[in-house]
Amino acid sequence: GTAKFLVNASRGEFNKVYSPTVRANGSLLVADAFNNRIAQVDCVDGQSQAISCLSDEATYGFVSTALETFYPRAVYAADAGEGKEVAFVAGGNGTASTTYVKKLDLVTNEVTTVIAGVLNRPHCITVDPETLDLVVCDKGNNRVVRLGCIVSASS
């Protein structure tokens, strides 16, 4: 087959992109690290937009006021039940004091901090389908961390 490029990186839309994940509606979420945002890409027209994040003028070091994303390295979309969908975002600049995992309700845009200041360069997030535990690769500490069942709509 032929590769379809959803977003033309040469137009400057992404800067150090990580961790694509597919939402229930078919669009993609990606961690756009150097733009300090989570971008949503519409798979129909290939255009990107920031999701609960920041302006087009964002540059490295600018922190989103909505998500307070600094150098996000991982994003994962999950069905939270009861018609809700959430995204988990992990990142930080490599020092433990700046690292975080946050949960974004994709329906209400409510943001909660799951854990902060413990991980060192978290890079991957997934959800265990059996237990609904959030699992994070803590690259800087050479470990995988299971954060427990925090995916449901009520948590």
N, C-alpha and C positions, 0 to 999 in steps of 0.2 A: 504494500500500500504506500500511500504518500503521506508524509507527515503534515499535519495542520498546525501552524503556529498560531496559538490563540492570541498572543500579544506580541507585538514587535518590540523587542527589547532595545533595538537601535533608536527608537523614538524616546528613550529615557523613562519608560513607564516603570520598569523594575530596576532595582539595584541590589544585587546579592539575594536572589530569591531561594527560598527553602520550602519544603514540606507541603506540596499540594494535597488538598483533601477535597472530596466531592460532597456538596450539600445535597439534601433531599430533593431540592428543586433542580438539580443538575448543574448548577453553577459551581465554580471552583473557588476555594479560599487558598491563598498562598501567604506565607510569611515573607514580607518584603523588607529584609533586614536593614539595609542602609537607608531606606526611606522611612524606617521606624513605623511601619503600618502593617495591617492585615488587609490585603486587597482581595476583592471579589471579582472574578472574571466570569462574564456571561459567555457561555459556550456557544451561543447562537451567533452573536456578532463579534466575539473575540475582544470586546472592549473591557477595560478594567475600571474599577472604582474603589475608593477606600471605603471600608466598612466600619462605621463608628469610629473613625480615626481622625485624619488630619487633612490639611489643605494640600493642594498641588504643589505649593512652594516648599514643602518639607524637605529638609536636608539631614544628613547624618548628624546626630546629636539632638535634633528637635524631638521632643517627647509629646506624644499625643495627649490631649487633655481628656479624651473620653476613655481610652483604654490604658493610657500611660504606658504605651509600648516603647521600650527601648531595645533596639536590636533584637526583634523577635526572630527566633530560629525554628519554631515549630508551631503548627496549628493543626487541629483535628476537629472535624465537625461530627456531632453525634446526636442521635434521636434521644430526647430526654423523656419521651412519653407524654401523654395528655396534650398532644398537638404542639409540643415545644421542641425546639432544636437549639442546641448549644454548641459553642466552639470553645476549645481550650487553646490557650496561647501560652508559649513558654519562651523565655529569652533572658537577656541581660548581657552586659559587656564583658563577662569573664571573671569579674570579682563577685564573690558570694553575696556581698551586700546589695548588689543591683539585680540579682536574678529573681525570677518570678514564674509562677504559673497562675494564669487568670482564667476565669470562666465568663464567657459572654453569652447571654441569652439572646439568640438571634431573632426572637420575636419582640422582646421588650427593650433590647439593648442594655439591660442591666448588667453591670460588671461586678464580679466578686473576686477577691484574691483567694486562691486556693492555698498557696504556699509562697513564701518570699524569703530571700536571704539565706537559703540552705543549699541550693543546687549550684553547680559550677558548669556553665555553658550547656544548659539543657538543649538537646537537638531534636529529639523525636518524641512524639506523643501518640499513644493509641489507647483504646479502651478494650479491656478484656470482655468478650461477648458473653461469657458465662456469669461473671461476677459483677460486671459493670464498673470494675475498678479502673481508675485512671493510671496508666503506666507511662513513666517518663524515663528516657535515657539521659542520665546525668554524665555527659561526656567528660567533663573536667575531673570528676571523681571516679571515673571508670566503674560505674555501677548503673543498675537499673532500679528505679524506685517505684514501688506500688503504693499509690496514695489512697487507696480505698474507694468505696462506692460513692462517687460524688456526681454521677451523671444524671440521676433522676430529676424530674421537674421540681420535686419538693425539697431537694437538697441545695 
